[in-house]
Amino acid sequence: MNIRTAKWEDTQAICDLLKQMGYPQPLTLIQEKFEILHNDANSQILVAEEKGKICGFLSLYFIPQIALEGDFAKICYLCVDENMRSKGVGRLLLQEAEQQAKRRGCDRMELHSGVQRPLAHQFYLREGYIEAPKYFRKALN
């Protein structure tokens, strides 16, 4: 299993993985967003590749903190192909993201995971994450 930085050629696989997560979007949108994130120094997209096939990805964002010494990294998306789950792919992606965050001066990782994803919650708990239940959101439409 190889964990590496995503390339433009990976956008179709990322699009397919997002569909498995319940985010069916046109490839053109994924490519547009990929280009924005790829050119943002605070963004990192990782892919897990085995035998030339993308079997997972993680989108990470580094967020500077004005009032604290350490910054934090936010996992925006973590998806493993449904045929590769429970085989260590997610753990490898998470470990690489955590190492990158440490190198960037982050002292913590954060993520949000919807209530409809109880298996993902079990995964994060096994990986040492704790639940932080207060989260507020407002739609801006």
N, C-alpha and C positions, 0 to 999 in steps of 0.2 A: 504494500500500500504506500503510495507516494502522496504527500501533502505538499501542495505548491500554490503559488499565487495564480489566480484565475487569469485567463487570456480571453481575448475577443472570441476566439474559436469555441470557447466553453459556454457561450451564451445560450445556445440551443439546449444543452444539457441542464443548465441552471433553470431555464424556462420550464423544462419538463419536470424538474424536481419541485419547482414552485407549484405546478399544477397538482402534484401529489399532496402538497400541504393545503390545498384549497385556494390557491391564488392563480386561477387561470387567466393569464395575460397574454396579449399578442407578443410575439418575439420582438417586434420593432420597439415596443415599450421597454422590454427587458434590456435590449441593446442600448437604448437611449439612456436608461438609468445606469447601466454598466459603465458607459462612457463617462458620465458625470462622476460616479464613484471612483473609477479608475484614475481620474485626474485630480482627485481630492487627497491631499497628503494625510488627512485624518481618517481615511477609509482603507480597509483591506478586505479583499474577497479571496477566500481560500477554497480550493477544491481538493477532494480526495479522489485519487485516480488509481485504478487497478487494471492492469493489462490494457491500457489505453482507453478505458471507459471511466467516465466521471460517475462516481457513486455517492457523492455527497458534496455539500458546500456550506460555507459559513461566511456570513457578512458581518464585519466588525467595524465599529466606529470608535475612535479615540476622542474623548471629551475633556478638554482642559477645565480645571476648577479654579475659580478666582480666589476662593477663601481657604482652600486647602492645599497643602504641599503636593500630595499625590493626585494625579488625574484618575479618570476611570475609563474603562472600555465597555462599550455596550455591544452585546451580540444582538444584531438586528434580525438575522435569520440563520437557522441551523436546520438543514434538511439532509437526511440520508435516504437514499433510494429504498423503497419499501421491501425490495428483495435482498437488501444488504443490512437491514436493521439487526441489532443485537450481535453484531460481528466485530465491534470495536471501532467502526468508522467514526461515529460521533465522538467517541473519547479521543481519538487521534486529532480530529479537527479542533476540539476544545483545548487539548493540551498545547497545540501549536498556537492557537489564539491567545492563550494565557501567557505563553512565553513571549510572544510579540508584545503583549500589553506590558509585561514587566520591563522589557527592553525600552519601551516608550515612556517609562516612569509612572505607569499606572499602579495604584495600590489596591484596586478592586475591579471586579467584573460585574456587570449587571445585565439582565435580560428580562423580557416580559414573555410569558407563555400563557395563552388563553386557557380558560377553564375546560374547554373541549379537548384538551391534550393531556389527559392524566398519565399516559405512558411517558411523555416527555418530562412531566414533573418528577416522576420516579427516577428517570435518568439523571436529571440535574441534582436531585437530592443525593443520589449515589456518588455523584462527582464532587460533593462537598459544598454545593450551593445551599443557601437557606432561603426560606420563604420570607419575603418582605411584602406584606399584603396591601399596603396603601399605595394606590396608583390612581391618579386622576387624569381625565381626558376630556377634551371638548372638541367637537367637530367644528370645522371652520368653513362650512358651506353656506 
